[in-house]
């Protein structure tokens, strides 16, 4: 059964607010921890922590940004010592990026700060409610990813 328009609009409005709050939190965390480090850095550093050495194109895809934007942002992170660049041995024209110890420390510090904020925000929640929300958010993310994949796979309709 489809959602009522009011429920759909309320849900999507709440998701948009959650995204804005998350971005604001990321900006605050970056400013508090590392001064002028832009908040975009975390979207590029996390895949390096999780997956190891990656090319710029892979990092751009994971962050959902254009390769040219990722390239500029990676250069800034490299100058700040959060990652290092190496030539790709399989393709001399490409570079591989890896997280430095400084980058790993920054992620750990950021994660601890964000966890503290989350604990404060969820202090009045009980375990069943928090677990249910986590389950529903995971389901929402999976469904959004599936809908996006289906949309990318759809062929444009030709005008007749």
N, C-alpha and C positions, 0 to 999 in steps of 0.2 A: 504494500500500500504506500503510495507516494506521501511525502511529508506535506503538511499544510504550509502554504506560503509564509504565514507568520512564524512558524517553527523554523523553517529553512532560513528566513531572513535573520531571525534571532541567533541561530546557530552560526551562520556565516559572519554576522556582526561580532559575535564573541570570539570567533577564531581570528578575525582581523585585529581585534583588541589584544588578544594574546600575542600575536605576532609583533604588534607595535610595542607591547610591554617587554617582550624578549629582546627586541632591537635596542630599546632604551636601556635595558639591563646590560646588554653587551657593551654598549657605548660607555656606560658608567663603570663597568668592570675594567675596560681597557684604560679609561682615563685614570681610575684609581690605582691600577696596578702599574701601568707603563707610560703614563703621561700622554704623549702624542701618538701612541700606537693606534692606528685606525682599527675600528671594530671589525673591518673586513678580514683582518688577519686571522681570526679564529676559524673562519670558514675555509681558509687555505691551509692552516696548520693542522687542523684535526685530521684530515685524510692522511697526512704524512705520518702522524702519530699512529693511526689505525692500520695503515697499509704499507708504510715504508716509503721507499723511493718511488716518485711518480713524475711524469712529464707534465708540462704546463697545460697541455690540452686535457689531460685526465683531471688535474686539479680544477680547471675551469668548469668542466662538466659537473664535478661533484659540488662545486660552489654555486652552480647555476648562473655563471657569468660568461661573457665573451672572452675568448682567448687573449685578445689584445688588452682587455681590462685586467685579466689575471696576470699577464706578463708584467704590466706596470706595478701591480700590487706585490707580486713576488719579488721584483727588484727592490722595492721599499723594505720588504721583510728581510731580504738578504743583507741590505745595507745595515739594518738594525741588528743583525746577528742571529735571527730566529731560524734561519734555514741556510743551507749552502747549495750551490749549483755545481753540477759535474757534467761533462760531456756524456752524451748517450753513446756507449760503445757500439751499439747496433746502427746508429745514425748520427754521424758527426755533426749534422746541422741542428740537431735537437739537444736539449739539456734535460737532465734529471735533477730533481730537487729532493733534498732530505732535511729532516728536522735536526737542528743542532741541540746540544745539551741546554743551551740558553732558551731555545724554543720549547723544549720539553718542560723545563722548569716554569716557564711562563704559563703554559697550559695547565700544569698542576696547580699553580697558585690561583689561576683564574677559576679552575674547577672548584677549589676549596672555597673561594669567595662566593661563587654562585650557589654552592651547596648550603652555605650559611644563610644566604638570603632565602633559599627555598625552604629551609627548616623553619625560619621565622615566619614565612608566608603560610606554611602548612601546620603551624603549631597547634591550631584548634581543630585540625582534621583528624578523624580516626582512621585506623589502618584500612578497614573495609572500603570507606569512601575514597581514600587515596588510591588504593589498588584498583577500584572500579574505574576511576578517572583515567589511570594509566592504561588500563585495558582498552577503554573507549578511544583514547587518543591514539594508541597504537593501531586500532582498527581504522580510525579516520585517516591516518597517514597512509596506511596500506591501500585504502579505497581511493584516496586522492591520487596516489601513484598509479594505481590501475586505471583510473579514469583518464589521467594524463597520457598513459601509454596507449590506451584505446583511441584517444583523440589524435595522437601523432600517427597512428596506423591508419586512420581514416583518410580516404582519398577525397580531395576537393571535388565538389559537385560542379560539373561544367554548366555554364549558362546555356539555355536552349533557346 
